Amino acid sequence: MPARKTNTNESGTKIRIQYYRSFIAAPKTHKTIVRSLGLRKLNQVVERPDTDAMRGAVAKVPHLLRIVE
């Protein structure tokens, strides 16, 4: 039986996520998403694996985060 394919990217690519707008007036769930990605300061950029889960987390708060090319 063939192995199941996971949602990780086999090529090992990374995406760069930038925290560019404050979450002061945002709901608590948005703050939790930003913190869970490892972002602590404004304009901070982190590299994370390019998976569907990471892209989904960024898509939840597009007004706070952006993907840097």
PQR file with spaces between the fields and no chain letter, atoms N, CA, C, O and H, PARSE charges and radii, in Angstrom:
ATOM       1  N    MET     1       0.838   -1.167    0.000 -0.4000 1.5000
ATOM       2  CA   MET     1       0.000    0.000    0.000 -0.0000 2.0000
ATOM       3  C    MET     1       0.894    1.245    0.000  0.5500 1.7000
ATOM       4  O    MET     1       1.823    1.319    0.805 -0.5500 1.4000
ATOM       5  N    PRO     2       0.646    2.223   -0.875 -0.5600 1.5000
ATOM       6  CA   PRO     2       1.491    3.418   -0.925  0.2800 2.0000
ATOM       7  C    PRO     2       1.288    4.298    0.306  0.5500 1.7000
ATOM       8  O    PRO     2       0.216    4.321    0.911 -0.5500 1.4000
ATOM       9  N    ALA     3       2.337    5.012    0.650 -0.4000 1.5000
ATOM      10  CA   ALA     3       2.258    5.902    1.817 -0.0000 2.0000
ATOM      11  C    ALA     3       1.314    7.062    1.528  0.5500 1.7000
ATOM      12  O    ALA     3       1.213    7.526    0.392 -0.5500 1.4000
ATOM      13  H    ALA     3       3.208    4.994    0.159  0.4000 1.0000
ATOM      14  N    ARG     4       0.636    7.516    2.553 -0.4000 1.5000
ATOM      15  CA   ARG     4      -0.285    8.642    2.389 -0.0000 2.0000
ATOM      16  C    ARG     4       0.510    9.927    2.255  0.5500 1.7000
ATOM      17  O    ARG     4       1.556   10.102    2.879 -0.5500 1.4000
ATOM      18  H    ARG     4       0.718    7.139    3.476  0.4000 1.0000
ATOM      19  N    LYS     5       0.005   10.797    1.450 -0.4000 1.5000
ATOM      20  CA   LYS     5       0.657   12.084    1.259 -0.0000 2.0000
ATOM      21  C    LYS     5       0.197   13.043    2.357  0.5500 1.7000
ATOM      22  O    LYS     5      -1.000   13.173    2.616 -0.5500 1.4000
ATOM      23  H    LYS     5      -0.845   10.654    0.943  0.4000 1.0000
ATOM      24  N    THR     6       1.155   13.711    2.998 -0.4000 1.5000
ATOM      25  CA   THR     6       0.815   14.679    4.033 -0.0000 2.0000
ATOM      26  C    THR     6       0.723   16.057    3.418  0.5500 1.7000
ATOM      27  O    THR     6       1.024   16.240    2.239 -0.5500 1.4000
ATOM      28  H    THR     6       2.127   13.605    2.788  0.4000 1.0000
ATOM      29  N    ASN     7       0.309   17.029    4.214 -0.4000 1.5000
ATOM      30  CA   ASN     7       0.168   18.370    3.691 -0.0000 2.0000
ATOM      31  C    ASN     7       1.466   19.163    3.764  0.5500 1.7000
ATOM      32  O    ASN     7       1.451   20.373    3.540 -0.5500 1.4000
ATOM      33  H    ASN     7       0.064   16.880    5.172  0.4000 1.0000
ATOM      34  N    THR     8       2.591   18.514    4.070 -0.4000 1.5000
ATOM      35  CA   THR     8       3.863   19.223    4.063 -0.0000 2.0000
ATOM      36  C    THR     8       4.413   19.249    2.649  0.5500 1.7000
ATOM      37  O    THR     8       4.140   18.365    1.838 -0.5500 1.4000
ATOM      38  H    THR     8       2.603   17.531    4.252  0.4000 1.0000
ATOM      39  N    ASN     9       5.172   20.256    2.380 -0.4000 1.5000
ATOM      40  CA   ASN     9       5.756   20.427    1.067 -0.0000 2.0000
ATOM      41  C    ASN     9       7.070   19.652    1.018  0.5500 1.7000
ATOM      42  O    ASN     9       7.962   19.906    1.828 -0.5500 1.4000
ATOM      43  H    ASN     9       5.394   20.974    3.039  0.4000 1.0000
ATOM      44  N    GLU    10       7.202   18.726    0.097 -0.4000 1.5000
ATOM      45  CA   GLU    10       8.378   17.863    0.034 -0.0000 2.0000
ATOM      46  C    GLU    10       9.644   18.623   -0.315  0.5500 1.7000
ATOM      47  O    GLU    10      10.739   18.197    0.051 -0.5500 1.4000
ATOM      48  H    GLU    10       6.478   18.519   -0.560  0.4000 1.0000
ATOM      49  N    SER    11       9.515   19.744   -1.019 -0.4000 1.5000
ATOM      50  CA   SER    11      10.702   20.475   -1.437 -0.0000 2.0000
ATOM      51  C    SER    11      11.339   21.240   -0.285  0.5500 1.7000
ATOM      52  O    SER    11      12.451   21.750   -0.428 -0.5500 1.4000
ATOM      53  H    SER    11       8.626   20.091   -1.316  0.4000 1.0000
ATOM      54  N    GLY    12      10.657   21.330    0.852 -0.4000 1.5000
ATOM      55  CA   GLY    12      11.219   22.012    2.007 -0.0000 2.0000
ATOM      56  C    GLY    12      11.227   23.518    1.857  0.5500 1.7000
ATOM      57  O    GLY    12      12.039   24.195    2.489 -0.5500 1.4000
ATOM      58  H    GLY    12       9.754   20.916    0.967  0.4000 1.0000
ATOM      59  N    THR    13      10.345   24.057    1.037 -0.4000 1.5000
ATOM      60  CA   THR    13      10.331   25.506    0.848 -0.0000 2.0000
ATOM      61  C    THR    13       9.802   26.203    2.086  0.5500 1.7000
ATOM      62  O    THR    13       9.077   25.620    2.893 -0.5500 1.4000
ATOM      63  H    THR    13       9.686   23.507    0.524  0.4000 1.0000
ATOM      64  N    LYS    14      10.176   27.451    2.215 -0.4000 1.5000
ATOM      65  CA   LYS    14       9.763   28.258    3.358 -0.0000 2.0000
ATOM      66  C    LYS    14       9.017   29.489    2.856  0.5500 1.7000
ATOM      67  O    LYS    14       9.236   29.947    1.735 -0.5500 1.4000
ATOM      68  H    LYS    14      10.765   27.925    1.560  0.4000 1.0000
ATOM      69  N    ILE    15       8.143   30.010    3.690 -0.4000 1.5000
ATOM      70  CA   ILE    15       7.515   31.295    3.400 -0.0000 2.0000
ATOM      71  C    ILE    15       7.941   32.268    4.483  0.5500 1.7000
ATOM      72  O    ILE    15       8.155   31.887    5.634 -0.5500 1.4000
ATOM      73  H    ILE    15       7.965   29.638    4.600  0.4000 1.0000
ATOM      74  N    ARG    16       8.059   33.519    4.101 -0.4000 1.5000
ATOM      75  CA   ARG    16       8.417   34.570    5.044 -0.0000 2.0000
ATOM      76  C    ARG    16       7.151   35.345    5.370  0.5500 1.7000
ATOM      77  O    ARG    16       6.486   35.874    4.480 -0.5500 1.4000
ATOM      78  H    ARG    16       7.885   33.829    3.166  0.4000 1.0000
ATOM      79  N    ILE    17       6.825   35.406    6.655 -0.4000 1.5000
ATOM      80  CA   ILE    17       5.613   36.066    7.113 -0.0000 2.0000
ATOM      81  C    ILE    17       6.014   37.325    7.864  0.5500 1.7000
ATOM      82  O    ILE    17       6.867   37.278    8.751 -0.5500 1.4000
ATOM      83  H    ILE    17       7.366   34.976    7.378  0.4000 1.0000
ATOM      84  N    GLN    18       5.402   38.452    7.511 -0.4000 1.5000
ATOM      85  CA   GLN    18       5.690   39.720    8.166 -0.0000 2.0000
ATOM      86  C    GLN    18       4.476   40.191    8.963  0.5500 1.7000
ATOM      87  O    GLN    18       3.342   40.146    8.486 -0.5500 1.4000
ATOM      88  H    GLN    18       4.709   38.490    6.790  0.4000 1.0000
ATOM      89  N    TYR    19       4.743   40.642   10.180 -0.4000 1.5000
ATOM      90  CA   TYR    19       3.715   41.219   11.052 -0.0000 2.0000
ATOM      91  C    TYR    19       3.798   42.728   10.866  0.5500 1.7000
ATOM      92  O    TYR    19       4.721   43.364   11.375 -0.5500 1.4000
ATOM      93  H    TYR    19       5.664   40.679   10.567  0.4000 1.0000
ATOM      94  N    TYR    20       2.838   43.312   10.135 -0.4000 1.5000
ATOM      95  CA   TYR    20       2.974   44.707    9.739 -0.0000 2.0000
ATOM      96  C    TYR    20       1.923   45.647   10.302  0.5500 1.7000
ATOM      97  O    TYR    20       2.027   46.856   10.095 -0.5500 1.4000
ATOM      98  H    TYR    20       2.088   42.795    9.722  0.4000 1.0000
ATOM      99  N    ARG    21       0.935   45.156   10.991 -0.4000 1.5000
ATOM     100  CA   ARG    21      -0.071   46.049   11.579 -0.0000 2.0000
ATOM     101  C    ARG    21      -0.437   45.543   12.972  0.5500 1.7000
ATOM     102  O    ARG    21      -0.587   44.340   13.185 -0.5500 1.4000
ATOM     103  H    ARG    21       0.850   44.174   11.159  0.4000 1.0000
ATOM     104  N    SER    22      -0.578   46.460   13.903 -0.4000 1.5000
ATOM     105  CA   SER    22      -0.823   46.123   15.298 -0.0000 2.0000
ATOM     106  C    SER    22      -2.171   45.430   15.487  0.5500 1.7000
ATOM     107  O    SER    22      -3.135   45.712   14.775 -0.5500 1.4000
ATOM     108  H    SER    22      -0.456   47.437   13.730  0.4000 1.0000
ATOM     109  N    PHE    23      -2.221   44.524   16.456 -0.4000 1.5000
ATOM     110  CA   PHE    23      -3.472   43.827   16.764 -0.0000 2.0000
ATOM     111  C    PHE    23      -4.135   44.366   18.025  0.5500 1.7000
ATOM     112  O    PHE    23      -4.928   43.659   18.646 -0.5500 1.4000
ATOM     113  H    PHE    23      -1.438   44.295   17.035  0.4000 1.0000
ATOM     114  N    ILE    24      -3.832   45.592   18.414 -0.4000 1.5000
ATOM     115  CA   ILE    24      -4.362   46.155   19.658 -0.0000 2.0000
ATOM     116  C    ILE    24      -5.891   46.102   19.697  0.5500 1.7000
ATOM     117  O    ILE    24      -6.460   45.693   20.709 -0.5500 1.4000
ATOM     118  H    ILE    24      -3.187   46.166   17.909  0.4000 1.0000
ATOM     119  N    ALA    25      -6.560   46.503   18.627 -0.4000 1.5000
ATOM     120  CA   ALA    25      -8.021   46.522   18.620 -0.0000 2.0000
ATOM     121  C    ALA    25      -8.627   45.269   17.982  0.5500 1.7000
ATOM     122  O    ALA    25      -9.827   45.234   17.711 -0.5500 1.4000
ATOM     123  H    ALA    25      -6.097   46.836   17.806  0.4000 1.0000
ATOM     124  N    ALA    26      -7.816   44.251   17.744 -0.4000 1.5000
ATOM     125  CA   ALA    26      -8.291   43.022   17.100 -0.0000 2.0000
ATOM     126  C    ALA    26      -8.867   42.065   18.144  0.5500 1.7000
ATOM     127  O    ALA    26      -8.538   42.161   19.326 -0.5500 1.4000
ATOM     128  H    ALA    26      -6.841   44.279   17.965  0.4000 1.0000
ATOM     129  N    PRO    27      -9.722   41.148   17.708 -0.5600 1.5000
ATOM     130  CA   PRO    27     -10.258   40.138   18.632  0.2800 2.0000
ATOM     131  C    PRO    27      -9.152   39.237   19.193  0.5500 1.7000
ATOM     132  O    PRO    27      -8.067   39.131   18.621 -0.5500 1.4000
ATOM     133  N    LYS    28      -9.448   38.604   20.304 -0.4000 1.5000
ATOM     134  CA   LYS    28      -8.466   37.757   20.988 -0.0000 2.0000
ATOM     135  C    LYS    28      -7.983   36.604   20.093  0.5500 1.7000
ATOM     136  O    LYS    28      -6.818   36.214   20.167 -0.5500 1.4000
ATOM     137  H    LYS    28     -10.329   38.691   20.769  0.4000 1.0000
ATOM     138  N    THR    29      -8.855   36.068   19.263 -0.4000 1.5000
ATOM     139  CA   THR    29      -8.443   34.963   18.387 -0.0000 2.0000
ATOM     140  C    THR    29      -7.390   35.414   17.388  0.5500 1.7000
ATOM     141  O    THR    29      -6.493   34.643   17.048 -0.5500 1.4000
ATOM     142  H    THR    29      -9.802   36.385   19.202  0.4000 1.0000
ATOM     143  N    HIS    30      -7.485   36.656   16.910 -0.4000 1.5000
ATOM     144  CA   HIS    30      -6.484   37.167   15.971 -0.0000 2.0000
ATOM     145  C    HIS    30      -5.137   37.330   16.669  0.5500 1.7000
ATOM     146  O    HIS    30      -4.092   37.038   16.089 -0.5500 1.4000
ATOM     147  H    HIS    30      -8.213   37.282   17.187  0.4000 1.0000
ATOM     148  N    LYS    31      -5.167   37.792   17.902 -0.4000 1.5000
ATOM     149  CA   LYS    31      -3.935   37.944   18.674 -0.0000 2.0000
ATOM     150  C    LYS    31      -3.273   36.582   18.890  0.5500 1.7000
ATOM     151  O    LYS    31      -2.051   36.452   18.814 -0.5500 1.4000
ATOM     152  H    LYS    31      -6.017   38.029   18.374  0.4000 1.0000
ATOM     153  N    THR    32      -4.092   35.580   19.158 -0.4000 1.5000
ATOM     154  CA   THR    32      -3.579   34.236   19.376 -0.0000 2.0000
ATOM     155  C    THR    32      -2.911   33.688   18.123  0.5500 1.7000
ATOM     156  O    THR    32      -1.860   33.054   18.210 -0.5500 1.4000
ATOM     157  H    THR    32      -5.085   35.685   19.220  0.4000 1.0000
ATOM     158  N    ILE    33      -3.502   33.922   16.975 -0.4000 1.5000
ATOM     159  CA   ILE    33      -2.933   33.447   15.712 -0.0000 2.0000
ATOM     160  C    ILE    33      -1.575   34.092   15.467  0.5500 1.7000
ATOM     161  O    ILE    33      -0.618   33.409   15.104 -0.5500 1.4000
ATOM     162  H    ILE    33      -4.356   34.437   16.905  0.4000 1.0000
ATOM     163  N    VAL    34      -1.489   35.399   15.663 -0.4000 1.5000
ATOM     164  CA   VAL    34      -0.223   36.102   15.424 -0.0000 2.0000
ATOM     165  C    VAL    34       0.848   35.588   16.368  0.5500 1.7000
ATOM     166  O    VAL    34       1.970   35.317   15.940 -0.5500 1.4000
ATOM     167  H    VAL    34      -2.266   35.954   15.958  0.4000 1.0000
ATOM     168  N    ARG    35       0.524   35.449   17.640 -0.4000 1.5000
ATOM     169  CA   ARG    35       1.500   34.971   18.621 -0.0000 2.0000
ATOM     170  C    ARG    35       1.921   33.522   18.347  0.5500 1.7000
ATOM     171  O    ARG    35       3.082   33.165   18.547 -0.5500 1.4000
ATOM     172  H    ARG    35      -0.387   35.669   17.988  0.4000 1.0000
ATOM     173  N    SER    36       0.987   32.696   17.893 -0.4000 1.5000
ATOM     174  CA   SER    36       1.312   31.285   17.652 -0.0000 2.0000
ATOM     175  C    SER    36       2.271   31.105   16.489  0.5500 1.7000
ATOM     176  O    SER    36       2.958   30.087   16.401 -0.5500 1.4000
ATOM     177  H    SER    36       0.043   32.986   17.731  0.4000 1.0000
ATOM     178  N    LEU    37       2.321   32.088   15.593 -0.4000 1.5000
ATOM     179  CA   LEU    37       3.275   32.028   14.485 -0.0000 2.0000
ATOM     180  C    LEU    37       4.669   32.481   14.904  0.5500 1.7000
ATOM     181  O    LEU    37       5.608   32.421   14.111 -0.5500 1.4000
ATOM     182  H    LEU    37       1.763   32.914   15.664  0.4000 1.0000
ATOM     183  N    GLY    38       4.805   32.934   16.146 -0.4000 1.5000
ATOM     184  CA   GLY    38       6.107   33.345   16.648 -0.0000 2.0000
ATOM     185  C    GLY    38       6.405   34.805   16.417  0.5500 1.7000
ATOM     186  O    GLY    38       7.562   35.218   16.501 -0.5500 1.4000
ATOM     187  H    GLY    38       4.042   32.983   16.791  0.4000 1.0000
ATOM     188  N    LEU    39       5.390   35.598   16.127 -0.4000 1.5000
ATOM     189  CA   LEU    39       5.593   37.013   15.863 -0.0000 2.0000
ATOM     190  C    LEU    39       5.353   37.807   17.143  0.5500 1.7000
ATOM     191  O    LEU    39       4.310   37.662   17.781 -0.5500 1.4000
ATOM     192  H    LEU    39       4.450   35.262   16.058  0.4000 1.0000
ATOM     193  N    ARG    40       6.309   38.640   17.517 -0.4000 1.5000
ATOM     194  CA   ARG    40       6.223   39.393   18.760 -0.0000 2.0000
ATOM     195  C    ARG    40       6.255   40.900   18.534  0.5500 1.7000
ATOM     196  O    ARG    40       5.613   41.640   19.280 -0.5500 1.4000
ATOM     197  H    ARG    40       7.156   38.758   16.999  0.4000 1.0000
ATOM     198  N    LYS    41       6.985   41.375   17.523 -0.4000 1.5000
ATOM     199  CA   LYS    41       7.157   42.811   17.313 -0.0000 2.0000
ATOM     200  C    LYS    41       6.669   43.211   15.933  0.5500 1.7000
ATOM     201  O    LYS    41       6.683   42.407   15.001 -0.5500 1.4000
ATOM     202  H    LYS    41       7.506   40.774   16.917  0.4000 1.0000
ATOM     203  N    LEU    42       6.239   44.452   15.809 -0.4000 1.5000
ATOM     204  CA   LEU    42       5.813   44.971   14.511 -0.0000 2.0000
ATOM     205  C    LEU    42       6.970   44.927   13.520  0.5500 1.7000
ATOM     206  O    LEU    42       8.127   45.132   13.889 -0.5500 1.4000
ATOM     207  H    LEU    42       6.228   45.106   16.566  0.4000 1.0000
ATOM     208  N    ASN    43       6.648   44.662   12.276 -0.4000 1.5000
ATOM     209  CA   ASN    43       7.596   44.557   11.166 -0.0000 2.0000
ATOM     210  C    ASN    43       8.573   43.397   11.310  0.5500 1.7000
ATOM     211  O    ASN    43       9.555   43.322   10.572 -0.5500 1.4000
ATOM     212  H    ASN    43       5.708   44.496   11.976  0.4000 1.0000
ATOM     213  N    GLN    44       8.315   42.498   12.248 -0.4000 1.5000
ATOM     214  CA   GLN    44       9.141   41.308   12.394 -0.0000 2.0000
ATOM     215  C    GLN    44       8.817   40.337   11.263  0.5500 1.7000
ATOM     216  O    GLN    44       7.661   40.213   10.858 -0.5500 1.4000
ATOM     217  H    GLN    44       7.517   42.559   12.847  0.4000 1.0000
ATOM     218  N    VAL    45       9.839   39.649   10.752 -0.4000 1.5000
ATOM     219  CA   VAL    45       9.654   38.663    9.694 -0.0000 2.0000
ATOM     220  C    VAL    45      10.165   37.328   10.208  0.5500 1.7000
ATOM     221  O    VAL    45      11.270   37.243   10.743 -0.5500 1.4000
ATOM     222  H    VAL    45      10.778   39.749   11.081  0.4000 1.0000
ATOM     223  N    VAL    46       9.352   36.277   10.044 -0.4000 1.5000
ATOM     224  CA   VAL    46       9.759   34.926   10.427 -0.0000 2.0000
ATOM     225  C    VAL    46       9.628   34.009    9.222  0.5500 1.7000
ATOM     226  O    VAL    46       8.828   34.260    8.321 -0.5500 1.4000
ATOM     227  H    VAL    46       8.454   36.347    9.609  0.4000 1.0000
ATOM     228  N    GLU    47      10.412   32.957    9.214 -0.4000 1.5000
ATOM     229  CA   GLU    47      10.317   31.943    8.158 -0.0000 2.0000
ATOM     230  C    GLU    47       9.652   30.710    8.742  0.5500 1.7000
ATOM     231  O    GLU    47      10.028   30.225    9.808 -0.5500 1.4000
ATOM     232  H    GLU    47      11.062   32.753    9.945  0.4000 1.0000
ATOM     233  N    ARG    48       8.672   30.222    8.034 -0.4000 1.5000
ATOM     234  CA   ARG    48       7.937   29.033    8.449 -0.0000 2.0000
ATOM     235  C    ARG    48       7.829   28.098    7.244  0.5500 1.7000
ATOM     236  O    ARG    48       7.966   28.553    6.109 -0.5500 1.4000
ATOM     237  H    ARG    48       8.366   30.616    7.167  0.4000 1.0000
ATOM     238  N    PRO    49       7.587   26.810    7.462 -0.5600 1.5000
ATOM     239  CA   PRO    49       7.412   25.882    6.343  0.2800 2.0000
ATOM     240  C    PRO    49       6.202   26.276    5.504  0.5500 1.7000
ATOM     241  O    PRO    49       5.185   26.730    6.030 -0.5500 1.4000
ATOM     242  N    ASP    50       6.326   26.099    4.215 -0.4000 1.5000
ATOM     243  CA   ASP    50       5.244   26.462    3.293 -0.0000 2.0000
ATOM     244  C    ASP    50       4.233   25.320    3.243  0.5500 1.7000
ATOM     245  O    ASP    50       4.265   24.486    2.339 -0.5500 1.4000
ATOM     246  H    ASP    50       7.152   25.731    3.787  0.4000 1.0000
ATOM     247  N    THR    51       3.342   25.296    4.224 -0.4000 1.5000
ATOM     248  CA   THR    51       2.311   24.266    4.294 -0.0000 2.0000
ATOM     249  C    THR    51       0.942   24.913    4.192  0.5500 1.7000
ATOM     250  O    THR    51       0.801   26.127    4.332 -0.5500 1.4000
ATOM     251  H    THR    51       3.317   25.974    4.959  0.4000 1.0000
ATOM     252  N    ASP    52      -0.052   24.096    3.949 -0.4000 1.5000
ATOM     253  CA   ASP    52      -1.419   24.599    3.893 -0.0000 2.0000
ATOM     254  C    ASP    52      -1.833   25.201    5.235  0.5500 1.7000
ATOM     255  O    ASP    52      -2.568   26.188    5.271 -0.5500 1.4000
ATOM     256  H    ASP    52       0.063   23.110    3.836  0.4000 1.0000
ATOM     257  N    ALA    53      -1.370   24.620    6.324 -0.4000 1.5000
ATOM     258  CA   ALA    53      -1.724   25.116    7.653 -0.0000 2.0000
ATOM     259  C    ALA    53      -1.162   26.517    7.886  0.5500 1.7000
ATOM     260  O    ALA    53      -1.857   27.381    8.421 -0.5500 1.4000
ATOM     261  H    ALA    53      -0.773   23.818    6.295  0.4000 1.0000
ATOM     262  N    MET    54       0.079   26.747    7.492 -0.4000 1.5000
ATOM     263  CA   MET    54       0.689   28.073    7.665 -0.0000 2.0000
ATOM     264  C    MET    54      -0.009   29.115    6.796  0.5500 1.7000
ATOM     265  O    MET    54      -0.296   30.223    7.249 -0.5500 1.4000
ATOM     266  H    MET    54       0.643   26.046    7.057  0.4000 1.0000
ATOM     267  N    ARG    55      -0.275   28.753    5.558 -0.4000 1.5000
ATOM     268  CA   ARG    55      -0.957   29.693    4.666 -0.0000 2.0000
ATOM     269  C    ARG    55      -2.381   29.970    5.153  0.5500 1.7000
ATOM     270  O    ARG    55      -2.887   31.079    4.988 -0.5500 1.4000
ATOM     271  H    ARG    55      -0.042   27.853    5.190  0.4000 1.0000
ATOM     272  N    GLY    56      -3.014   28.984    5.741 -0.4000 1.5000
ATOM     273  CA   GLY    56      -4.353   29.182    6.294 -0.0000 2.0000
ATOM     274  C    GLY    56      -4.349   30.111    7.493  0.5500 1.7000
ATOM     275  O    GLY    56      -5.258   30.923    7.661 -0.5500 1.4000
ATOM     276  H    GLY    56      -2.602   28.083    5.874  0.4000 1.0000
ATOM     277  N    ALA    57      -3.317   29.990    8.330 -0.4000 1.5000
ATOM     278  CA   ALA    57      -3.209   30.879    9.492 -0.0000 2.0000
ATOM     279  C    ALA    57      -3.014   32.322    9.047  0.5500 1.7000
ATOM     280  O    ALA    57      -3.597   33.235    9.632 -0.5500 1.4000
ATOM     281  H    ALA    57      -2.578   29.330    8.193  0.4000 1.0000
ATOM     282  N    VAL    58      -2.203   32.534    8.022 -0.4000 1.5000
ATOM     283  CA   VAL    58      -1.989   33.889    7.506 -0.0000 2.0000
ATOM     284  C    VAL    58      -3.268   34.403    6.852  0.5500 1.7000
ATOM     285  O    VAL    58      -3.576   35.591    6.944 -0.5500 1.4000
ATOM     286  H    VAL    58      -1.729   31.792    7.547  0.4000 1.0000
ATOM     287  N    ALA    59      -4.004   33.530    6.201 -0.4000 1.5000
ATOM     288  CA   ALA    59      -5.238   33.938    5.527 -0.0000 2.0000
ATOM     289  C    ALA    59      -6.325   34.340    6.526  0.5500 1.7000
ATOM     290  O    ALA    59      -7.239   35.084    6.171 -0.5500 1.4000
ATOM     291  H    ALA    59      -3.754   32.565    6.126  0.4000 1.0000
ATOM     292  N    LYS    60      -6.241   33.862    7.760 -0.4000 1.5000
ATOM     293  CA   LYS    60      -7.228   34.226    8.780 -0.0000 2.0000
ATOM     294  C    LYS    60      -7.105   35.691    9.194  0.5500 1.7000
ATOM     295  O    LYS    60      -8.094   36.318    9.574 -0.5500 1.4000
ATOM     296  H    LYS    60      -5.499   33.257    8.048  0.4000 1.0000
ATOM     297  N    VAL    61      -5.895   36.231    9.121 -0.4000 1.5000
ATOM     298  CA   VAL    61      -5.663   37.618    9.555 -0.0000 2.0000
ATOM     299  C    VAL    61      -4.885   38.396    8.489  0.5500 1.7000
ATOM     300  O    VAL    61      -3.784   38.875    8.762 -0.5500 1.4000
ATOM     301  H    VAL    61      -5.091   35.722    8.812  0.4000 1.0000
ATOM     302  N    PRO    62      -5.435   38.525    7.287 -0.5600 1.5000
ATOM     303  CA   PRO    62      -4.679   39.210    6.215  0.2800 2.0000
ATOM     304  C    PRO    62      -4.497   40.697    6.477  0.5500 1.7000
ATOM     305  O    PRO    62      -3.644   41.330    5.854 -0.5500 1.4000
ATOM     306  N    HIS    63      -5.279   41.266    7.384 -0.4000 1.5000
ATOM     307  CA   HIS    63      -5.147   42.684    7.714 -0.0000 2.0000
ATOM     308  C    HIS    63      -4.016   42.929    8.704  0.5500 1.7000
ATOM     309  O    HIS    63      -3.672   44.080    8.971 -0.5500 1.4000
ATOM     310  H    HIS    63      -5.972   40.752    7.890  0.4000 1.0000
ATOM     311  N    LEU    64      -3.426   41.857    9.257 -0.4000 1.5000
ATOM     312  CA   LEU    64      -2.323   41.993   10.200 -0.0000 2.0000
ATOM     313  C    LEU    64      -1.008   41.428    9.678  0.5500 1.7000
ATOM     314  O    LEU    64       0.068   41.903   10.040 -0.5500 1.4000
ATOM     315  H    LEU    64      -3.705   40.922    9.040  0.4000 1.0000
ATOM     316  N    LEU    65      -1.101   40.411    8.824 -0.4000 1.5000
ATOM     317  CA   LEU    65       0.084   39.708    8.332 -0.0000 2.0000
ATOM     318  C    LEU    65       0.158   39.757    6.819  0.5500 1.7000
ATOM     319  O    LEU    65      -0.856   39.913    6.137 -0.5500 1.4000
ATOM     320  H    LEU    65      -1.975   40.024    8.530  0.4000 1.0000
ATOM     321  N    ARG    66       1.372   39.622    6.302 -0.4000 1.5000
ATOM     322  CA   ARG    66       1.537   39.489    4.857 -0.0000 2.0000
ATOM     323  C    ARG    66       2.677   38.504    4.586  0.5500 1.7000
ATOM     324  O    ARG    66       3.587   38.333    5.398 -0.5500 1.4000
ATOM     325  H    ARG    66       2.195   39.496    6.856  0.4000 1.0000
ATOM     326  N    ILE    67       2.594   37.870    3.426 -0.4000 1.5000
ATOM     327  CA   ILE    67       3.652   36.971    2.997 -0.0000 2.0000
ATOM     328  C    ILE    67       4.627   37.771    2.150  0.5500 1.7000
ATOM     329  O    ILE    67       4.247   38.373    1.146 -0.5500 1.4000
ATOM     330  H    ILE    67       1.855   38.009    2.767  0.4000 1.0000
ATOM     331  N    VAL    68       5.897   37.770    2.568 -0.4000 1.5000
ATOM     332  CA   VAL    68       6.938   38.531    1.879 -0.0000 2.0000
ATOM     333  C    VAL    68       7.608   37.611    0.875  0.5500 1.7000
ATOM     334  O    VAL    68       7.989   36.490    1.211 -0.5500 1.4000
ATOM     335  H    VAL    68       6.206   37.281    3.384  0.4000 1.0000
ATOM     336  N    GLU    69       7.749   38.071   -0.332 -0.4000 1.5000
ATOM     337  CA   GLU    69       8.400   37.265   -1.376 -0.0000 2.0000
ATOM     338  C    GLU    69       9.898   37.427   -1.339  0.5500 1.7000
ATOM     339  O    GLU    69      10.605   36.822   -2.145 -0.5500 1.4000
ATOM     340  H    GLU    69       7.439   38.982   -0.605  0.4000 1.0000
